[in-house]
Amino acid sequence: MKRRFGIRFKLLLVSLSLIAIPVAGYQFIREMETFLRDAQDHNLATTTQALALLVQDNPAFSEKDAGPDALYVHPYQPVIIDGYADDWQDILPLAQQFSSADGLAFQVLLRASPGYFHLLIHVITPPPRYAGGRIISYGRSNQVELFLVDDNGLSRSYLIAPRAPGTVITHRLNGDQPGPGDFRLQGEWQEIASGYNLEMRIPKRLMASGMSIRVMDGAGHKLATASMEDSHKAGRLIQPSHELKRIIANIDLPQSRIRITDDQGWVLTRSGNLEDTAPQSETAAPWLLRKIIDLILQHRAGDAPPIEENSVRLSGEPVISALQGKTATRRYRMPGSETLVIATTRPVFSDGKIRGAVMLEQTTGNILSLQNQAMQRLLVITFTLFVVVALALLGFASLLTSRIRRLHNQMEKTVAPDGRIIGEIQVSRSRDEIADLGQSFSSVLSRLQEYNRYLQAMASRLSHEFRTPLAIIRTSLENSSLVDDAKEKQAYLQRAQKGVDRLELILRQLQEATQLEKALEQVEVQPFDLCELLAFSLENYASIHPGLTFELQPCVACRISGSPELVHQALEKLLDNAVDFHQSGTPIAVRLVREQQQVFVCVSNQGPAIPPNMDLFQSMVSLREKRQEQPHLGLGLYLVKLIAEFHGGGTR
């Protein structure tokens, strides 16, 4: 058994077409996001270019190659020289890492204060070995060597070889021989779980031009940050530029960060912060709605790793491209956040050479906020519209089904199980297809009821017409069997023969209508003059009925296409009916009326009025009440109707 789906269900399915609204809206929002991102990329590129031009002649961009072994000097904060890293917690993640294949590793941090550099060295090693005896031997214990280059380019080497944790004495080296202590350098050595810390305070004038550090573990293993012999190859000190800081300090870009590097990627200055803010909306959206929006709007940042926020040296893309002379852009996602960041870099040129790079980073928070607001409004409007339309369609479907069900119930009550029409349909006042359907049903039932009456009348008519000749035949045969006289018997038989002839005439009249319906299918039409046909027919009838007056109103030539024999037959039936019902002494008139493309043949006479609401052109309908010798089954005007309909017309 197939499952039925009602109008309500189908209209609800139609309402699903509203899904096209959020789909189109989603595509529009995606395109809007692409447009806004492109606009943001263009704005960032323009701003970055302006910044590069603004700082290109700044003296902070030194012509001296810093190299990868440079040491970065962080801004000053108060430091207590105690050998512990408590005062360095804010920049501990930024410590520069040095390691060797033999397992020696250490970290270096530098801060600048007025007149001094503060140095923290964290050496990762097993429990350190300290110097013993009165004489310190170079490299025989855990030691640290400092190679300092002053502002005049003069270099000095210092050895720190403590005998125990605590305050250290810095020995001036002569070759590999420790000399007397130089108390301008102060420091503390403290053991920690992973090795030891060395914290120093060094006058700026002693290391203004560079510094290298060498760590020794006493087992012959050594690790240096840079050259310990050549002052030109010592590690440069990279310090943030106050001049560059002053230039970009007044540039206020919301949710942006500016970083300027030298030609090796060392950060010379930075400004601004990237705010990790979730996309905002005008109203607090429900939790479920926010989850749906987050699920739909999956913002792709590619596989690009994030750029470190506080790194002292930028060695990845897009800085590398900028230091190679190319403008580059990169998108990445902030660590632990859904916020996207666009980073744009541009090289800084001076005298035709690349001196550094400018990197401008900006979050897409505004774009995401606009996008989320648009998506939130779209979902709310779509959901509201879907609910309203679905309810409207459901109500409309319920109204339609109730009207159809009511029409169905009326049909069930109007038609009896045996097919008889026992009622009528109440036609709705609405002007729509269902009302038209109800009107059609009502009209069909009315015609069926008339047809049933016609069938009942035909049965009564036929039984009446058959009863008389059958009675004549029966009584004649019965009487002929009772008499012996041959003449009398012959009279009864002749009377029975008349009854048989009457029955044969009735059957012939019934057969005439059937034969005409079949003959109409094979009739060939031809053009003829209707006025001539009317005149000829009236002339014949006048000769047959000399006591009657027939009038033909003036008729101009009227040629039509049809069958003249059939039209003549129809006119005979009309004239026969007029002759039978006319009032004695009154004429029978025939006239031809033209209206546009139609022609009316009208036959009129004075006589009894026709009962109202009676269709004389139906089969087996007759108003003759007098007993006549010839039977009349009411088929004459029915044949007229068939002939008129064959010619594309009708009867009135």
C-alpha positions as MATLAB code, in Angstrom:
seq = 'MKRRFGIRFKLLLVSLSLIAIPVAGYQFIREMETFLRDAQDHNLATTTQALALLVQDNPAFSEKDAGPDALYVHPYQPVIIDGYADDWQDILPLAQQFSSADGLAFQVLLRASPGYFHLLIHVITPPPRYAGGRIISYGRSNQVELFLVDDNGLSRSYLIAPRAPGTVITHRLNGDQPGPGDFRLQGEWQEIASGYNLEMRIPKRLMASGMSIRVMDGAGHKLATASMEDSHKAGRLIQPSHELKRIIANIDLPQSRIRITDDQGWVLTRSGNLEDTAPQSETAAPWLLRKIIDLILQHRAGDAPPIEENSVRLSGEPVISALQGKTATRRYRMPGSETLVIATTRPVFSDGKIRGAVMLEQTTGNILSLQNQAMQRLLVITFTLFVVVALALLGFASLLTSRIRRLHNQMEKTVAPDGRIIGEIQVSRSRDEIADLGQSFSSVLSRLQEYNRYLQAMASRLSHEFRTPLAIIRTSLENSSLVDDAKEKQAYLQRAQKGVDRLELILRQLQEATQLEKALEQVEVQPFDLCELLAFSLENYASIHPGLTFELQPCVACRISGSPELVHQALEKLLDNAVDFHQSGTPIAVRLVREQQQVFVCVSNQGPAIPPNMDLFQSMVSLREKRQEQPHLGLGLYLVKLIAEFHGGGTR';
ca = [
       0.000    0.000    0.000;
       1.448    3.311   -1.061;
       1.696    5.994    1.573;
      -0.434    9.077    0.898;
       0.972   12.542    1.386;
      -1.643   15.214    1.994;
      -1.704   18.812    0.876;
      -0.426   20.002    4.259;
       2.668   17.809    4.029;
       3.337   18.849    0.433;
       2.993   22.541    1.252;
       5.391   22.082    4.157;
       7.829   20.527    1.696;
       7.343   23.546   -0.549;
       8.155   25.810    2.405;
      11.557   24.143    2.581;
      12.405   26.142   -0.517;
      13.000   28.992    1.930;
      16.320   27.311    2.661;
      17.489   29.025   -0.527;
      17.384   32.328    1.387;
      20.075   31.445    3.986;
      22.141   29.641    1.344;
      22.175   32.730   -0.870;
      22.775   34.902    2.179;
      25.656   32.695    3.257;
      27.260   32.983   -0.167;
      26.793   36.748   -0.051;
      28.376   36.929    3.404;
      31.315   34.870    2.172;
      31.756   37.207   -0.761;
      31.464   40.170    1.582;
      34.165   38.656    3.784;
      36.442   38.180    0.765;
      35.844   41.768   -0.321;
      36.541   43.127    3.168;
      39.691   41.021    3.491;
      40.962   42.209    0.144;
      40.255   45.775    1.196;
      42.061   45.185    4.482;
      45.031   43.644    2.649;
      45.214   46.675    0.387;
      44.997   49.093    3.317;
      47.691   47.214    5.246;
      49.966   47.129    2.202;
      49.518   50.873    1.710;
      50.159   51.618    5.392;
      53.205   49.339    5.483;
      54.652   51.072    2.429;
      54.158   54.457    4.088;
      55.911   53.219    7.250;
      58.841   51.864    5.228;
      59.277   55.205    3.515;
      58.979   57.003    6.848;
      61.839   55.108    8.547;
      64.133   54.307    5.622;
      66.783   56.958    6.478;
      66.823   56.334   10.214;
      70.323   55.805   11.685;
      69.051   52.821   13.640;
      69.619   50.775   10.490;
      73.371   50.158   10.822;
      75.452   49.212    7.854;
      77.296   46.705   10.020;
      76.015   43.179    9.636;
      74.605   42.015   12.973;
      74.843   38.363   12.046;
      73.007   35.500   13.665;
      75.320   35.585   16.761;
      74.247   39.024   17.939;
      72.911   39.484   21.452;
      69.622   41.256   21.954;
      69.376   43.876   24.676;
      65.933   44.172   26.263;
      64.552   47.389   27.742;
      65.529   48.116   31.309;
      63.678   47.087   34.388;
      65.146   47.159   37.909;
      67.382   44.144   38.517;
      69.008   42.934   41.744;
      72.312   41.136   41.149;
      71.701   37.973   43.193;
      72.177   35.111   40.739;
      68.458   34.319   40.603;
      66.097   34.834   37.674;
      63.245   36.347   39.671;
      63.774   39.778   38.092;
      63.858   38.277   34.580;
      60.559   36.402   34.589;
      58.901   38.732   32.063;
      61.479   37.985   29.363;
      62.613   34.455   30.280;
      60.729   32.955   27.273;
      62.768   35.312   25.033;
      66.174   34.039   26.135;
      68.588   33.310   23.296;
      69.490   29.632   23.094;
      72.969   28.236   22.381;
      73.876   24.542   22.290;
      76.511   22.181   20.922;
      76.619   18.618   19.706;
      78.454   17.471   22.870;
      75.507   18.412   25.073;
      76.626   21.795   26.306;
      73.799   24.376   26.289;
      73.054   27.738   27.845;
      70.672   30.704   27.577;
      71.474   34.415   27.551;
      69.443   37.483   28.495;
      70.571   41.132   28.414;
      68.996   44.268   29.821;
      70.162   47.845   29.506;
      70.058   50.374   32.342;
      71.584   53.864   32.523;
      75.346   53.224   32.393;
      75.220   49.418   32.664;
      74.275   46.193   30.937;
      72.715   43.447   33.046;
      73.555   39.924   31.943;
      71.902   36.631   32.918;
      73.487   33.358   31.773;
      71.662   30.132   32.545;
      73.905   27.103   31.915;
      72.282   23.697   31.650;
      74.723   21.220   33.145;
      75.144   18.576   35.835;
      76.241   19.877   39.258;
      79.076   22.294   38.429;
      82.726   21.715   39.316;
      84.382   24.682   41.028;
      87.993   25.839   40.854;
      90.286   24.575   43.612;
      93.659   25.626   44.894;
      95.205   29.033   44.909;
      95.756   29.228   41.166;
      92.888   29.169   38.710;
      93.563   27.018   35.669;
      91.823   28.033   32.441;
      89.166   25.502   31.432;
      89.707   23.139   34.408;
      86.342   23.844   36.024;
      82.946   25.242   35.142;
      83.888   28.665   33.892;
      82.470   31.539   31.801;
      84.611   33.758   29.580;
      83.428   37.200   28.447;
      84.872   38.870   25.363;
      83.987   42.581   25.437;
      84.552   45.222   22.759;
      84.316   48.861   23.903;
      83.188   51.876   21.916;
      86.724   52.433   20.641;
      86.944   48.949   19.194;
      89.325   47.687   21.916;
      88.649   44.153   23.140;
      89.090   42.630   26.613;
      88.613   39.085   27.816;
      87.423   38.207   31.322;
      87.238   34.851   33.080;
      84.751   33.919   35.755;
      85.845   30.784   37.619;
      84.189   30.703   41.050;
      85.411   28.500   43.872;
      81.861   28.330   45.277;
      78.398   29.791   44.681;
      77.959   33.442   45.544;
      79.702   36.654   44.537;
      82.192   36.161   41.738;
      85.484   37.837   40.911;
      86.008   38.702   37.231;
      89.639   38.089   36.209;
      91.190   39.906   33.289;
      92.654   37.328   30.885;
      96.048   37.618   29.303;
      95.982   34.895   26.713;
      94.733   31.977   28.802;
      96.226   33.198   32.059;
      93.864   34.787   34.566;
      95.056   38.091   35.915;
      93.891   40.264   38.777;
      90.214   40.876   39.322;
      88.395   43.742   37.654;
      85.799   44.940   40.137;
      84.036   47.085   37.583;
      82.259   43.865   36.622;
      80.025   42.578   39.403;
      78.250   39.256   39.494;
      76.626   36.409   41.397;
      76.825   32.663   40.699;
      74.025   30.446   41.985;
      73.314   26.764   41.504;
      69.823   25.703   40.405;
      68.242   22.347   39.652;
      69.143   22.324   35.962;
      72.655   23.814   36.324;
      73.631   27.294   37.411;
      72.890   30.972   36.833;
      75.440   33.726   36.379;
      74.108   37.251   36.797;
      76.400   40.169   35.941;
      76.419   43.981   35.815;
      78.869   45.380   33.255;
      79.591   49.050   32.471;
      78.325   50.016   29.056;
      81.601   51.566   27.952;
      83.330   48.185   28.218;
      80.982   46.422   25.770;
      79.439   49.175   23.739;
      80.507   47.653   20.412;
      80.007   43.966   21.029;
      80.217   40.949   23.257;
      80.869   37.232   23.007;
      80.339   34.589   25.688;
      82.079   31.242   26.083;
      80.938   28.563   28.518;
      83.265   25.718   29.632;
      82.285   22.626   31.620;
      85.789   21.687   32.911;
      85.848   18.525   30.804;
      87.297   20.199   27.753;
      83.917   21.110   26.215;
      83.461   24.736   25.197;
      80.598   26.654   23.589;
      80.779   30.321   22.477;
      78.178   32.706   21.113;
      80.620   34.247   18.613;
      84.318   34.819   17.991;
      86.367   35.232   21.176;
      89.498   36.583   19.464;
      88.494   39.049   16.720;
      86.779   42.215   17.862;
      85.253   42.620   14.414;
      83.609   39.219   14.683;
      82.283   39.566   18.194;
      78.556   39.466   18.608;
      76.853   42.794   18.082;
      74.467   44.176   20.672;
      71.027   44.739   19.209;
      69.188   47.411   21.146;
      65.651   48.725   20.517;
      65.725   52.060   18.751;
      64.179   54.910   20.709;
      64.124   56.998   17.555;
      62.093   54.406   15.673;
      59.890   53.986   18.744;
      59.199   57.721   18.746;
      58.291   57.699   15.031;
      55.714   54.914   15.243;
      54.418   55.755   18.707;
      51.920   58.267   17.309;
      50.566   55.858   14.697;
      47.296   54.656   16.165;
      45.930   51.633   14.332;
      43.221   49.687   16.171;
      43.894   46.015   16.858;
      47.263   46.332   15.138;
      50.923   45.756   15.918;
      53.948   47.247   14.170;
      57.402   45.679   14.264;
      60.505   46.984   12.518;
      63.528   44.716   12.036;
      67.046   45.136   10.746;
      68.410   43.228    7.787;
      68.873   40.092    9.917;
      65.374   40.090   11.347;
      66.304   41.514   14.763;
      63.417   43.552   16.133;
      64.459   47.192   16.518;
      61.144   48.462   17.828;
      57.534   47.452   18.266;
      54.276   49.230   18.932;
      50.668   48.272   19.510;
      48.938   45.074   20.588;
      46.706   42.519   18.970;
      43.537   42.134   20.971;
      42.236   38.613   21.185;
      38.564   39.516   21.048;
      35.703   37.337   19.927;
      33.472   38.736   17.181;
      30.950   41.115   18.703;
      27.302   41.477   17.896;
      24.771   44.145   18.696;
      22.812   41.825   20.957;
      23.789   38.874   23.038;
      23.017   35.919   20.825;
      21.820   32.673   22.426;
      24.455   30.070   23.052;
      23.000   27.678   20.456;
      22.866   30.434   17.822;
      26.498   31.348   18.475;
      27.513   27.710   18.105;
      25.641   27.442   14.814;
      27.319   30.606   13.525;
      30.748   29.365   14.595;
      30.061   26.048   12.869;
      28.935   27.715    9.638;
      31.593   30.404    9.519;
      34.738   28.346    9.626;
      37.417   30.958    9.059;
      40.336   29.272    7.376;
      43.813   30.599    8.019;
      45.661   27.877    6.158;
      48.456   25.885    7.762;
      50.631   28.917    8.509;
      52.067   28.799   12.047;
      51.557   31.905   14.189;
      54.228   34.585   14.384;
      55.683   34.801   17.886;
      54.376   37.805   19.712;
      57.514   38.808   21.670;
      60.250   37.197   19.611;
      63.435   39.296   19.446;
      64.249   37.955   16.017;
      61.807   37.204   13.199;
      63.260   34.465   11.044;
      60.206   33.110    9.263;
      57.744   34.236    6.652;
      56.772   36.872    5.717;
      59.850   38.660    7.094;
      62.231   36.516    5.028;
      60.461   37.586    1.822;
      60.650   41.235    2.864;
      64.392   40.947    3.582;
      64.741   39.528    0.079;
      63.068   42.609   -1.368;
      59.491   41.282   -1.757;
      56.280   42.489   -0.236;
      54.561   39.548    1.465;
      51.340   38.816    3.341;
      50.516   35.955    5.643;
      47.416   34.966    7.575;
      47.581   33.019   10.787;
      45.438   32.260   13.777;
      46.372   33.605   17.167;
      47.426   30.774   19.505;
      44.480   29.421   21.484;
      42.006   31.678   19.707;
      39.749   31.857   16.661;
      40.973   35.366   15.890;
      42.676   35.691   12.522;
      45.656   37.976   11.971;
      46.897   39.425    8.694;
      50.629   40.181    8.660;
      52.028   42.335    5.844;
      55.751   43.036    5.421;
      57.656   45.438    3.179;
      61.419   45.913    2.848;
      63.128   49.118    4.026;
      65.562   50.435    1.406;
      68.379   52.895    1.940;
      70.956   53.773   -0.709;
      69.563   51.011   -2.862;
      70.177   48.335   -0.226;
      67.781   46.433    2.001;
      68.337   47.722    5.542;
      65.443   46.051    7.266;
      61.730   45.307    7.123;
      58.478   46.716    8.433;
      55.792   44.255    9.522;
      52.245   45.397   10.225;
      49.861   42.911   11.829;
      46.143   43.450   12.250;
      43.331   41.224   13.428;
      40.200   40.619   11.384;
      37.991   41.231   14.404;
      35.951   43.950   12.688;
      35.374   41.770    9.656;
      34.364   38.825   11.808;
      32.048   41.051   13.858;
      30.332   42.333   10.725;
      30.129   38.823    9.346;
      28.736   37.379   12.565;
      26.212   40.186   12.870;
      25.089   39.622    9.286;
      24.903   35.860    9.802;
      23.027   36.273   13.062;
      20.480   38.574   11.452;
      20.187   36.239    8.476;
      19.522   33.216   10.700;
      16.998   35.092   12.838;
      15.166   36.501    9.815;
      15.245   33.149    8.012;
      14.016   31.238   11.053;
      11.247   33.770   11.687;
      10.277   33.805    8.026;
      10.327   30.020    7.852;
       8.106   29.704   10.940;
       5.673   32.357    9.705;
       5.488   30.935    6.176;
       5.259   27.360    7.444;
       2.386   28.307    9.781;
       0.707   30.287    7.008;
       1.049   27.400    4.568;
      -0.149   24.954    7.212;
      -3.176   27.144    7.956;
      -3.849   27.614    4.253;
      -3.490   23.874    3.658;
      -5.846   23.170    6.565;
      -8.376   25.600    5.082;
      -8.086   23.981    1.649;
      -8.350   20.454    3.007;
     -11.350   21.390    5.168;
     -13.128   22.876    2.141;
     -12.254   19.859    0.009;
     -13.325   17.525    2.816;
     -16.599   19.455    3.161;
     -17.163   19.190   -0.593;
     -16.389   15.470   -0.399;
     -18.911   14.984    2.412;
     -21.559   16.883    0.469;
     -20.948   14.650   -2.546;
     -21.270   11.556   -0.368;
     -24.592   12.796    1.041;
     -25.947   13.966   -2.316;
     -25.556   10.662   -4.174;
     -27.310    7.595   -2.751;
     -25.544    4.212   -2.744;
     -27.738    3.109   -5.667;
     -26.664    6.148   -7.728;
     -29.796    8.257   -7.252;
     -29.402   12.016   -6.697;
     -31.040   12.722   -3.331;
     -29.752   16.236   -2.573;
     -27.787   19.192   -3.853;
     -24.432   20.816   -3.207;
     -24.238   24.165   -1.432;
     -22.028   26.303   -3.683;
     -19.368   28.356   -1.879;
     -19.321   32.125   -2.332;
     -15.555   32.129   -2.729;
     -14.140   32.949   -6.123;
     -11.422   30.365   -6.490;
     -10.743   26.986   -8.050;
     -12.389   25.023   -5.218;
     -15.543   27.106   -5.553;
     -15.439   26.496   -9.322;
     -15.031   22.786   -8.633;
     -18.037   22.854   -6.323;
     -20.021   24.749   -8.967;
     -19.003   22.149  -11.556;
     -20.042   19.310   -9.231;
     -23.351   21.048   -8.598;
     -23.892   21.519  -12.333;
     -22.950   17.899  -13.062;
     -25.279   16.637  -10.365;
     -28.061   18.862  -11.692;
     -27.575   17.466  -15.198;
     -27.407   13.940  -13.821;
     -30.628   14.573  -11.917;
     -32.295   15.848  -15.087;
     -30.970   12.829  -16.932;
     -32.370   10.528  -14.251;
     -35.732   12.250  -14.570;
     -35.447   11.851  -18.316;
     -34.730    8.142  -17.947;
     -37.643    7.754  -15.557;
     -39.901    9.709  -17.930;
     -38.652    7.690  -20.870;
     -39.453    4.448  -19.053;
     -42.916    5.723  -18.176;
     -43.402    7.025  -21.714;
     -42.314    3.787  -23.326;
     -44.435    1.699  -20.976;
     -47.402    3.944  -21.775;
     -46.787    3.753  -25.518;
     -46.205   -0.002  -25.402;
     -49.158   -0.718  -23.115;
     -51.863    0.310  -25.607;
     -50.723   -1.763  -28.631;
     -49.905   -4.701  -26.365;
     -53.406   -4.527  -24.859;
     -54.891   -4.365  -28.331;
     -52.887   -7.376  -29.445;
     -53.729   -9.372  -26.301;
     -57.493   -8.700  -26.368;
     -57.686   -9.278  -30.120;
     -55.942  -12.624  -29.850;
     -58.079  -13.650  -26.875;
     -61.321  -12.658  -28.633;
     -60.326  -14.375  -31.871;
     -59.836  -17.610  -29.968;
     -63.332  -17.377  -28.507;
     -65.290  -16.891  -31.737;
     -65.902  -19.383  -34.525;
     -67.103  -17.010  -37.209;
     -64.336  -16.586  -39.792;
     -65.161  -12.941  -40.566;
     -65.285  -11.976  -36.929;
     -62.047  -13.863  -36.271;
     -60.427  -12.039  -39.221;
     -61.507   -8.682  -37.790;
     -59.812   -9.458  -34.488;
     -56.636  -10.535  -36.262;
     -56.554   -7.313  -38.297;
     -56.901   -5.358  -35.061;
     -53.973   -7.293  -33.559;
     -51.958   -6.530  -36.716;
     -52.540   -2.805  -36.149;
     -51.133   -3.160  -32.627;
     -48.060   -4.834  -34.062;
     -47.679   -2.036  -36.614;
     -47.901    0.536  -33.820;
     -45.129   -1.250  -31.872;
     -43.015   -1.393  -35.032;
     -43.507    2.359  -35.541;
     -42.381    3.101  -31.973;
     -39.248    1.013  -32.432;
     -38.564    2.671  -35.784;
     -38.786    6.123  -34.184;
     -36.348    5.075  -31.464;
     -34.028    3.648  -34.080;
     -34.206    6.866  -36.116;
     -32.454    8.877  -33.379;
     -29.739    6.258  -32.987;
     -29.153    6.032  -36.728;
     -28.938    9.827  -36.985;
     -26.229    9.999  -34.305;
     -24.153    7.433  -36.214;
     -24.879    9.048  -39.598;
     -23.600   12.416  -38.404;
     -20.116   10.924  -38.151;
     -20.021   10.327  -41.935;
     -21.850   13.391  -43.302;
     -19.918   15.586  -45.734;
     -20.523   19.327  -45.525;
     -20.935   21.607  -48.524;
     -21.807   25.276  -49.100;
     -25.491   26.082  -49.800;
     -27.917   28.971  -49.588;
     -29.953   28.747  -46.401;
     -32.602   31.212  -47.613;
     -33.394   29.085  -50.665;
     -33.673   26.001  -48.439;
     -36.151   27.758  -46.128;
     -38.276   28.944  -49.034;
     -38.339   25.446  -50.562;
     -39.345   23.800  -47.271;
     -42.201   26.246  -46.609;
     -43.503   25.787  -50.152;
     -43.698   22.015  -49.617;
     -45.468   22.392  -46.258;
     -47.954   24.834  -47.728;
     -48.907   22.239  -50.329;
     -49.269   19.531  -47.667;
     -51.315   21.729  -45.301;
     -53.379   23.957  -47.605;
     -55.520   25.169  -44.720;
     -52.565   26.684  -42.813;
     -50.717   29.930  -43.373;
     -46.883   29.836  -43.515;
     -44.913   33.068  -43.543;
     -41.242   33.574  -44.433;
     -39.905   36.958  -43.509;
     -37.688   38.685  -46.119;
     -34.463   36.758  -46.387;
     -31.344   37.843  -48.277;
     -28.978   35.240  -49.691;
     -27.128   33.509  -46.853;
     -24.550   30.897  -47.768;
     -23.338   28.516  -45.082;
     -21.352   25.275  -44.958;
     -23.204   22.212  -43.806;
     -25.556   19.429  -44.859;
     -28.703   20.761  -46.596;
     -30.494   17.391  -46.126;
     -29.980   17.504  -42.359;
     -31.006   21.145  -42.121;
     -34.161   20.335  -44.141;
     -34.916   17.416  -41.792;
     -34.491   19.644  -38.722;
     -36.769   22.298  -40.241;
     -39.434   19.620  -40.902;
     -39.351   18.563  -37.231;
     -39.759   22.184  -36.121;
     -42.647   22.771  -38.544;
     -44.350   19.511  -37.482;
     -44.189   20.651  -33.870;
     -45.540   24.100  -34.812;
     -48.419   22.562  -36.802;
     -49.400   20.292  -33.895;
     -49.454   23.076  -31.315;
     -50.562   26.125  -33.317;
     -53.822   27.913  -32.594;
     -56.325   27.568  -35.375;
     -56.461   30.571  -37.683;
     -52.980   31.853  -36.736;
     -49.935   31.791  -39.044;
     -46.697   29.897  -38.591;
     -43.716   32.244  -39.133;
     -40.144   31.454  -40.109;
     -37.384   34.055  -40.055;
     -33.599   34.146  -40.421;
     -31.520   36.294  -38.021;
     -27.807   37.062  -38.430;
     -25.574   38.043  -35.473;
     -21.891   38.447  -36.286;
     -20.659   34.974  -37.288;
     -23.867   33.162  -36.245;
     -27.149   32.486  -38.059;
     -30.440   31.830  -36.194;
     -33.415   30.013  -37.801;
     -36.528   30.916  -35.771;
     -39.911   29.113  -36.088;
     -42.762   30.722  -34.145;
     -46.456   30.028  -33.676;
     -49.313   30.980  -31.375;
     -50.424   28.221  -29.033;
     -50.232   26.802  -25.481;
     -47.380   28.148  -23.332;
     -44.414   25.921  -22.575;
     -44.003   25.020  -18.869;
     -41.095   26.910  -17.213;
     -37.690   25.221  -16.727;
     -38.523   22.508  -19.226;
     -36.030   21.493  -21.919;
     -38.112   20.334  -24.892;
     -34.976   19.389  -26.812;
     -34.225   16.414  -24.559;
     -35.054   12.930  -25.763;
     -38.434   11.403  -24.882;
     -39.951   14.756  -23.813;
     -43.459   15.452  -25.156;
     -46.386   17.701  -24.119;
     -49.040   16.003  -26.248;
     -51.912   15.002  -23.955;
     -54.531   13.930  -26.488;
     -54.613   10.390  -27.618;
     -53.435   10.288  -31.213;
     -53.305    7.565  -33.725;
     -49.612    8.043  -34.327;
     -47.389    7.635  -31.269;
     -45.171   10.593  -30.265;
     -42.067    9.751  -28.192;
     -40.644   13.287  -27.965;
     -37.736   12.569  -30.320;
     -38.384   15.228  -32.966;
     -36.881   18.214  -31.180;
     -34.090   16.007  -29.845;
     -33.083   15.287  -33.457;
     -33.179   19.047  -34.144;
     -30.727   19.544  -31.298;
     -28.342   16.887  -32.675;
     -28.368   18.475  -36.136;
     -27.783   21.975  -34.733;
     -24.841   20.784  -32.605;
     -23.363   19.024  -35.646;
     -23.285   22.411  -37.429;
     -21.523   24.053  -34.442;
     -24.653   25.622  -33.014;
     -27.332   24.961  -30.428;
     -31.036   25.233  -29.595;
     -33.179   27.571  -27.500;
];
